[in-house]
Amino acid sequence: MHIGLIGGIGPAATEVYYRALVRAFADAGRRLRLTIVHADAAELIANLEAGRNAEQAAIFARFIDQLRAGGCDIAAVTSMGGHFCIKELEAVSSLPLANAVAALDAYFAARGVKRIGVMGTRAVMESRLYGLSSVDVVAPPPVELVSVHQAYVTIAKAGWASPEHCAYFRAVGLALHRDQGADIVVLGGTDLSLAFGADDPGYPIVDSALIHADAIARTAMAAG
């Protein structure tokens, strides 16, 4: 199966998906067939913040048409924030979509996780990860939510996280775990790995991008 990714939203997240897919196929001794198109992170963020779901879905649909023309069999949006319009996109996409929300639901259900904390864009946090059904989802309190969103948008656009941003997101994650009872803190923004890296923050975390990428790889390999 030829995988198509809508990348660039942001570039750092695209690299996470790319490396994860390369590693998964290499570990399985399989040949990776992959095409990536480059979307505009600033355009996505503007449409997300304005609630322009249909408009962003139409933009993604044009990229998916390019992927289909390039021989892709399945497409994925490499951004949890970008999933704000996933229902609208599913209605107009010319390819089947590997939906990150479904992948996260399956991941937590399989592991019996009961309560998760989430950081990411305002849409991700306010929707409690777009209404995951398998777990109880908690987000930062309203007074903190806007600051988390703004800090996330800043690192997503820049493609890097300052030491101050790293410390900030780690503190927010700790509060979700310690004060709000989250068993696991989910990096619900696919660029948040920039703020966490490989270091242990002192509480359990999972990266939504890696969960999604693993689900894409398994789907593609199962199809041959």
C-alpha positions as CSV (number, residue, x, y, z in Angstrom):
1,M,0.0,0.0,0.0
2,H,1.2,3.4,-1.0
3,I,0.9,5.9,1.9
4,G,0.2,9.6,1.4
5,L,0.9,12.1,4.1
6,I,-0.3,15.7,4.3
7,G,2.8,17.3,5.9
8,G,4.1,20.7,6.7
9,I,1.6,21.3,9.6
10,G,4.1,21.7,11.1
11,P,7.4,20.5,9.5
12,A,8.7,19.0,12.8
13,A,5.7,16.8,13.1
14,T,6.1,15.7,9.5
15,E,9.7,14.5,10.4
16,V,8.4,12.5,13.3
17,Y,5.9,10.7,11.1
18,Y,8.5,10.1,8.4
19,R,11.1,8.7,10.8
20,A,8.5,6.5,12.5
21,L,7.2,5.0,9.3
22,V,10.7,4.4,8.0
23,R,11.6,2.6,11.2
24,A,8.4,0.5,11.3
25,F,8.9,-0.7,7.8
26,A,12.6,-1.4,8.3
27,D,11.9,-3.4,11.4
28,A,9.3,-5.4,9.6
29,G,11.6,-6.0,6.6
30,R,9.1,-4.3,4.3
31,R,9.5,-1.7,1.6
32,L,7.9,1.6,2.4
33,R,6.0,3.4,-0.4
34,L,5.4,7.0,0.7
35,T,4.6,10.4,-0.8
36,I,4.4,13.6,1.2
37,V,2.7,16.8,0.2
38,H,3.5,20.1,1.9
39,A,0.6,22.1,3.4
40,D,0.8,25.5,5.0
41,A,0.9,25.6,8.8
42,A,0.0,29.3,9.1
43,E,-3.0,28.7,6.8
44,L,-4.2,25.7,8.9
45,I,-3.9,27.6,12.2
46,A,-5.8,30.6,10.8
47,N,-8.6,28.4,9.6
48,L,-8.6,26.4,12.9
49,E,-8.8,29.5,15.0
50,A,-11.6,30.9,12.8
51,G,-13.6,27.7,12.8
52,R,-13.4,27.4,9.1
53,N,-13.8,23.6,9.0
54,A,-15.2,23.3,5.4
55,E,-12.6,25.6,4.0
56,Q,-9.7,23.7,5.5
57,A,-11.2,20.4,4.5
58,A,-11.4,21.6,0.9
59,I,-7.7,22.6,1.1
60,F,-6.8,19.2,2.4
61,A,-8.9,17.5,-0.2
62,R,-6.9,19.2,-3.0
63,F,-3.7,17.8,-1.5
64,I,-5.3,14.4,-1.3
65,D,-6.2,14.6,-5.0
66,Q,-2.4,15.2,-5.6
67,L,-1.6,12.1,-3.5
68,R,-4.1,10.0,-5.4
69,A,-2.7,11.2,-8.7
70,G,0.8,10.1,-7.4
71,G,-0.5,6.6,-6.8
72,C,-1.3,6.7,-3.1
73,D,-3.9,4.3,-1.7
74,I,-4.5,6.0,1.7
75,A,-4.0,9.5,3.2
76,A,-3.3,10.9,6.6
77,V,-3.2,14.4,8.1
78,T,0.0,14.7,10.2
79,S,-1.5,17.1,12.7
80,M,-3.9,16.5,15.6
81,G,-4.9,20.2,15.3
82,G,-5.6,19.5,11.7
83,H,-8.1,16.9,12.7
84,F,-10.6,19.6,13.6
85,C,-12.1,19.2,10.2
86,I,-11.6,15.5,9.8
87,K,-15.4,14.8,9.5
88,E,-15.7,17.3,6.7
89,L,-12.6,15.9,5.0
90,E,-13.9,12.4,5.2
91,A,-17.0,13.5,3.3
92,V,-14.9,14.9,0.3
93,S,-11.7,12.9,0.3
94,S,-10.8,11.0,-2.8
95,L,-8.8,8.5,-0.7
96,P,-9.5,6.6,2.5
97,L,-8.2,8.4,5.5
98,A,-6.1,7.1,8.4
99,N,-7.9,8.9,11.2
100,A,-5.7,9.7,14.2
101,V,-8.7,9.9,16.6
102,A,-9.7,6.4,15.8
103,A,-6.1,5.2,16.3
104,L,-5.9,6.9,19.7
105,D,-9.2,5.4,20.8
106,A,-8.0,1.9,19.8
107,Y,-4.6,2.4,21.5
108,F,-6.1,3.4,24.9
109,A,-8.9,0.8,24.8
110,A,-6.4,-2.0,24.2
111,R,-4.3,-0.9,27.2
112,G,-7.2,-0.3,29.6
113,V,-6.2,3.3,30.3
114,K,-8.9,5.1,32.2
115,R,-8.0,8.8,32.4
116,I,-5.6,10.9,30.2
117,G,-4.5,14.5,30.1
118,V,-4.1,16.3,26.9
119,M,-2.1,19.3,25.6
120,G,-2.3,20.8,22.1
121,T,-4.3,23.3,20.2
122,R,-7.4,24.9,21.7
123,A,-9.6,22.7,19.5
124,V,-7.9,19.5,20.7
125,M,-8.1,20.5,24.3
126,E,-11.6,21.9,24.3
127,S,-13.0,18.9,22.4
128,R,-11.2,16.5,24.8
129,L,-9.3,15.0,21.8
130,Y,-12.3,15.2,19.5
131,G,-14.4,13.2,21.9
132,L,-12.4,10.1,22.5
133,S,-14.8,7.4,23.6
134,S,-12.5,4.9,25.3
135,V,-11.1,7.2,28.1
136,D,-11.9,10.1,30.4
137,V,-10.0,13.1,29.0
138,V,-8.9,16.1,31.1
139,A,-7.4,19.3,29.8
140,P,-5.7,22.3,31.4
141,P,-8.1,24.6,33.3
142,P,-9.7,27.4,31.3
143,V,-7.4,30.0,32.7
144,E,-4.4,28.0,31.3
145,L,-5.9,26.7,28.1
146,V,-5.4,29.8,26.0
147,S,-1.7,30.1,27.1
148,V,-1.1,26.4,26.2
149,H,-2.7,27.0,22.8
150,Q,-0.6,30.1,22.0
151,A,2.6,28.4,23.2
152,Y,1.9,25.4,21.0
153,V,1.1,27.4,17.9
154,T,4.4,29.3,18.4
155,I,6.5,26.1,18.4
156,A,4.5,24.6,15.6
157,K,5.1,27.6,13.4
158,A,8.8,27.9,14.4
159,G,9.7,24.2,14.2
160,W,11.6,24.4,17.5
161,A,11.0,24.9,21.2
162,S,12.9,27.3,23.4
163,P,14.0,26.2,26.9
164,E,11.2,28.3,28.3
165,H,8.7,26.5,26.2
166,C,10.1,23.2,27.2
167,A,9.8,24.0,30.9
168,Y,6.3,25.4,30.5
169,F,4.9,22.4,28.7
170,R,6.5,20.0,31.2
171,A,4.9,21.9,34.1
172,V,1.5,21.8,32.4
173,G,1.9,18.1,31.9
174,L,2.9,17.6,35.6
175,A,-0.3,19.5,36.7
176,L,-2.5,17.3,34.5
177,H,-0.9,14.2,36.0
178,R,-0.6,15.3,39.7
179,D,-3.5,17.6,40.1
180,Q,-6.1,16.3,37.7
181,G,-5.4,12.6,38.0
182,A,-4.3,11.8,34.5
183,D,-2.8,8.3,34.3
184,I,-1.0,9.3,31.1
185,V,-0.4,12.8,29.5
186,V,-0.9,12.8,25.8
187,L,1.1,15.1,23.6
188,G,-2.0,16.0,21.6
189,G,-0.1,18.4,19.4
190,T,2.0,16.6,16.9
191,D,4.8,19.1,17.4
192,L,5.0,18.7,21.1
193,S,7.9,16.2,20.9
194,L,10.0,19.4,20.3
195,A,9.3,20.3,24.0
196,F,9.8,16.9,25.5
197,G,12.5,15.1,23.4
198,A,13.7,11.8,24.8
199,D,14.0,12.9,28.4
200,D,11.7,11.5,31.1
201,P,9.6,14.4,32.4
202,G,8.8,12.5,35.6
203,Y,5.3,11.3,34.6
204,P,4.0,9.0,31.9
205,I,3.5,10.5,28.4
206,V,2.6,9.3,25.0
207,D,3.0,11.1,21.7
208,S,-0.1,11.1,19.6
209,A,2.0,11.4,16.4
210,L,3.8,8.1,17.1
211,I,0.5,6.3,17.9
212,H,-1.0,7.6,14.6
213,A,2.1,6.7,12.6
214,D,2.1,3.2,14.0
215,A,-1.5,2.7,13.1
216,I,-0.8,4.0,9.5
217,A,2.1,1.5,9.2
218,R,0.1,-1.4,10.4
219,T,-2.8,-0.6,8.1
220,A,-0.5,-0.3,5.1
221,M,1.5,-3.5,5.9
222,A,-1.7,-5.5,6.4
223,A,-3.0,-4.4,3.0
224,G,0.3,-5.5,1.3
